[in-house]
Every structure is written in C-alpha cells, then in structure tokens.
Amino acid sequence: MSWFASEHERVTGELQSLHAEYRRLARQLESYAAVAPYPHIGERLQEILQDEDRNARVVSERLTALGRHLREEEVGEIRGGRNSWERLVFLLEDHRSLLRRLSALWVRWDDEYPEDAALVRGLRDSAVEHRELIVDLVARSDPHAID
C-alpha cells in the first residue's frame, strides 16, 4: 500500500490483510487438528477452526460490501512444531498477535468508521475466546511429549 492511499483504501487494505491472516490461521488449525495426539485437542481445534472460517467470511462479506475483491494469493505459511505443545504455543502466539492488531484497529476506526470498528470488535471478542481456549490446551499439554 502506498503512502498516498486514501483512508478508505487503508481500511480495505487492512481488511484484506486480516482476511488473509484468518485464512492462514484456518489452514494452520486444520493441520494441527489433523495431528493432534488426543481426540479432545483435535475437537477443540476444529471448533476454533470453524469460528475462524466464520470470521474470514464476515471480513470477506464486508470487503464485498466495500466493493473489493479478495486477493487469494496472499496466504502466509503455516507454522510447524516438533510436538503438540509447541504447535499450541505457536497458535497462542499467533492469536495474541491477532488480538493486538484487532485492538489497534478497533481504537483507530472507532470514531471515523464505526461499522468497521464494530466488525473488528466482534472479531476481537472471538479472538479473546480462542486465546483462552488455547491457553487451557497449552496448560494441559506436555512440552516434552514426542509426537
């Protein structure tokens, strides 16, 4: 994004970037759930995955309403891990990063773009729930277990 972009273009650019991040997180969750050592961990990760897919759709619908097309090529690499604990820690780090980003966008857009701020606040609330679920999974996992 260039430095001379309008604020409306910055909002849509941020939303496109968020959509790509949600898609990356969904792919990462899917791969982690597939190799989860216990069924309850896989089930929890699948629940979070469904929510992240729903969040990606919400962002996608907003972008469509703003007249933007999604850029499918911008999905980052998923993070691997040696065992379930390490993968969960990576997932927790990713959600903490997402939370910081959503919080900053919410504050920045609150006055000038209330509709987008409300959307981001809903996404943030969802990310808080997911973070708490992941913290619980990390606490119950063994950092020394071998997959």
HELIX and SHEET records of a PDB file:
HELIX    1   1 GLU A    7  ALA A   34  1                                  28    
HELIX    2   2 PRO A   39  ALA A   65  1                                  27    
HELIX    3   3 SER A   84  TRP A  109  1                                  26    
HELIX    4   4 PRO A  114  ARG A  140  1                                  27    
END                                                                             
